[in-house]
C-alpha cells in the first residue's frame, strides 16, 4: 500500500492547526477576562465596603437628625401650647414660683437647654464624664434617705413632673408634665402629662404611674418619712384621664407647688413587683424615664468601692444627652483621689478649703483644668449640732456659751483659707429668708464663762474641768465624718478652745453609714455636718420643728421650742411673699437666740474641671449636676475604659 501525503491531507492538517491556534487564543483571552473579572470583583467588593460604611454613616446621621428633629418638634409643640395659654397664676410666692411657663419666659422644657447646647459649633456626642466620690454611696433607691451624691445620680434616672431651671430658680420648666393650671385659691393643681414618654425598659408612662408613686410613698411601710412629712400637705391625687392628674392641697403651704411638681415618678410596671421591705432594703432600686440608666441591673447594685456607671437610656423620650456614660469612682481616702486626678483618671475635683492655697498655686495640677469659685443660693451651711436631750445641752445659756467659745472668724481664715464666712442661721445670705441684721455670736470666752456659771457649771474640785452641782463633769464628744480633713481640723480647733474654758472634748470620727445610724438613734453628744437648702426658699420644719424629732425626722438634736414651732408654722402657710419673709426672719432670730446648733460657716465652692468638658459651668441652683448638658468636642474625645 502506498503511504503518500496528499494535498488533501495538508489541508486537513492546516485546518487542525488553525483550530488549535484559535483554541489557544481563546483560552488566553479567557484567562485575561478572568483576571480582569477578578480585578473588577475586587473593585466592586471595595466599593461595596465603602457603600456599607457610607450607609452606616448615613444611618447614624439619620438617627441623630431624627433625634434632633424630634426635639425640635417637641420644642415647637411646647412653644405653641405656651403661646395659647395666656396669663399665669402665682401661688403667692412673690416670683419664687411662677406657675405659667410662658409668663415666666420659659420656651420649653429641659430639651430646650440641650438643643441650645447642640447649636455650639464644636458640639459632638460621645466620650464619658468621670468624676470622683469621696465616700461610699449608701443608697440610690428613690425616696429612701441616702446622701447628696446618690440624689444627684438618681435625678438623671428618675424624672419629676417639673423642675426649677438651673440658672434661674424662679422659673419652672416642664419635664414629664407638658403644662399645668392652678386654681385661684392655689389649692388645686392640674398637670397635663406628656404622651410620648417611655421608661428605660420601654414601658409607657401615663397618669397611673403618678398615682402609683403617691400611694406607694404614702404607705407607712415604705421607709420614706422625710418625703411623707412634705406630702402630708397633699389632700389627694386623682387621675382624671390617661394624661391628666389633679393634685389637691390641704392648705396654702408655701412649697405646695414644689411638693407636687418635684414628685419623682416611679414606673408602676417595674416597682409593683417589689414588696415594701424589698424596696426599703435594696439599695440600688433606681429605674425611670430619664436620660440615663444604671449600666447594671438595679437589683444587683450594691454600695461599695466599685464605680457606679450610668449609660444613655436608649428609650429616652427627649433630646438625648451628649455623653455616652457618667462614671462615679469611689475614693475613701483623699491622697489617692488627688493622685488619680493628677494622672487624668477623672474630670472633676472638688477642692477642699485646706487644699485651696496649695492647689491654687500648683501649676502642674491645674494644667489643662478650669479653676472655678462660686456660690449657690442653696449652698447650705456647716454646723455643730447639740443633742438637747442630753442634760448638759438642755439649757439655752449653755448653748449660747458654747457658741461664744468657738472662734469662728479665726477658723474661717486659718482652716478655710478665707473661703468661708461665719453663718448666723440656716438661711443662706444670698436668699431672702436670711435676716441680714443678725450678727454672729462673738468669740468671747469671758462672757461664755459667766453664762456657764449662771447655768451652774464651775470647776468645783480644781481639776481643770467644769462640774455641775451633782459633780458631773462637763465632757462631751464631737461626732464627725471620718477621713475628711476639714471636719477633723474643725473638731480639733473646737476641742482646743473648749479646753481653755475647762470643758473636756473627745473626738469621735465615724464612717458615714455608722454616722447615719448614730444620728437616727440620737446616739451622740454633738455632731458636725452641713445642711444644703432644697431651693431658693427652704423649709426648716424637718430640721427644727418638734414634730420632726420622732419617726425618722431630721431633728436629730431633739430640740423643742413652742415659739419656734409657731413661727415655722406661720411662715410655712403664709401665701403673701413679703409677710412670709418677715416670719422667716423671726424664725432666724429664734434660732440665733436658742442655738440648737452652733451655726458655723457658709462656704464658697471651688473645683477644677478638665478643659475637655464643655458647658460645665456653675449654675445658680444646685452644685454642678447638669451632666446631661455637658459635652466633649470631637477632637478632644478620649477612649475610656
Steps between C-alpha positions, in 0.01 A plus 500: 500500500631847419530743786520835333419851649247657264371858468183388665694389803685832515176691501366284782816554708488876438139515609588306816787742576268800447248350741775438758626861468146634533449287809828619652418864425154453646643348817748789531226756457284321756788505748533873444124536540512304826786718625305805397190356662693432822621859500150627437364282781765638737413854408129426541566346842694810608220718367245290687700541822514874441129505428432302819712743700326790335161345575600455865614861516179614334301285744678659799441844352136410440461383863662814638292713264182322605590553864565866437188530286297334774638743753421795274147371440449459875637846560271648232204321659589645840536845348162472330335376819654774708409763245136410535485481877498865591562635848626310798391436855739577785496291813577810702873441488597844380679367192647197675243285325345615173255237395467597135801404293435751225454789741826407671687512170536123464495397134518130567610234739853386556511381139529869412822522699646188337405623153674830572817310592485310170514828312858560618742470207720246681216284636546125467347190652718240667759456776445449872483732798690346790486655844612401848292436812669533838296235684292192431160584349254333741174514301361565152144378561256794464350649816716290735736740685857486374763761418519799268702328228249216486221756456684673215556166326134408542389826336656382173290182513165581665318808373249733664198681359686831492825643631656835570736640240864462604593860423179679595332311784199732488404321176338158484565288192267214399645147504248212504219754508463720194286766669299575814222714636446624855167597653443853625543393861822314416374174648429305179775432247419319175791355302473406133746217440714424197373218281829390342690394812631150560698360789843353433358151443248629246199516735266789410452780753155632592303635794480158669874523574447829683217352708708191573794713616286701741330194648827307521692767691209585729488136613647511853680172428726690258801650683443851366397713802684806368294507181173422676560799729472720192239299313277523804403839362330320206136412557457282191644407159252395232540385140231676297623350175790291371709815470351729764546500876349734759671577831292650780688668786378521859622853555703787359838342578762723339671207328172339395566519127857383548387195699274393213718597205818343636343160561745246351269271304546125543420249228205301632568200274853470641459588868177313568698176482674587829373484856549804725772312687684423175468864397635619835795264510613480136742793477519547123137463394502803271310481171334774302448703183803730519786552255716239672455162667716275715739290293426196715176348620376730780438199723869411479642842590664505842676772698873453490824612345403406145411781260136581432444527124207660319446444127271672256137392516433379143125550558536859617210708377675838477820640347774248590797616706838530331707283732491121460561432868517660841747323728527555876823361643522439873803617699468450873824689574613832359864450384418227244217717366730798444765277340242349265381847399858609438542195275189588299287210623194718553373841392384695803646558846333695776767697686484500879577807702815350650627430146405837357831686511717203400278399209449857385878547468576155352554570129549134408177393670302781338640446149214428262243572774252781560507649852149591621394690814132571556205503742153358452178618658438162660863464605406419857715530811724309741393457860581341833172356622426430865300203621267703720358180649829478692470704825820701443355647177144560616569852633500781244767687696737205460442484125556875467821469703625218281439713192713776650780251570541418129733745328326481165668803343842350568388158375360653180835662429737225614309182421303620199768731358248781468251295296234502776298763684344471846138382492227641721226247426364244254421743216758584235589871475419491126134423579219716634436287810825614660468798736808710421465698825597198714863502610690179577565411861845645576799303619490605867637245753439734797131547417472126433648414842255735668204333326628155593529608864142629492395160369677329792824388337816571702834332565395388847789262576781687326578219253481732198156380381162661575249309712134556581350486849468121475872471431454398137787618282440705187638253248354424158598346168485647149389249235609579144567321167824304507767562241403859417779736600278808531270341757799358688664843516175669606447248780858539621474881503174486695652253747789739562284806569263298720797376707599859567154544656545180709271285285631157398433388143552158340522457122283228348561458124261248342460339159201651322253214533584460869451871545156483340407223743618711795292793379188290447540350849574845652811334644749789514591801712567741216538458128658716232372484144345723238149557370418611148182683410252334266438816302519878505252498790541210740282342766671442835204309645673165452813611688364711787128444558422277797278279281816390318666348807327164477428259215820554308481878483813707453479682834791287619573734788151445647454876538162626623374857503135602491595846372708355217230246408244781477729721291581219257134408461401861439767546234423175321136591445528870424423549127608864487869521409589812701317383811657157474852641486428698818396174665813321378706780652327425831592132461858612438503715816363219719755251370779753552389550860434135584810359326379139453794500261813704521468635146853503364565590136369574154758395243599574143520202268832440324569238236728413212350365178679349201491748210375219274162519672303782338190676633610398850428840652377566853127562531299702751316197635658174612864412481627411155257218419367591154703215349240443227614833347877432503683401181851441365596632153597223257875574480524497881315174558704223660455124504398393851497170683 
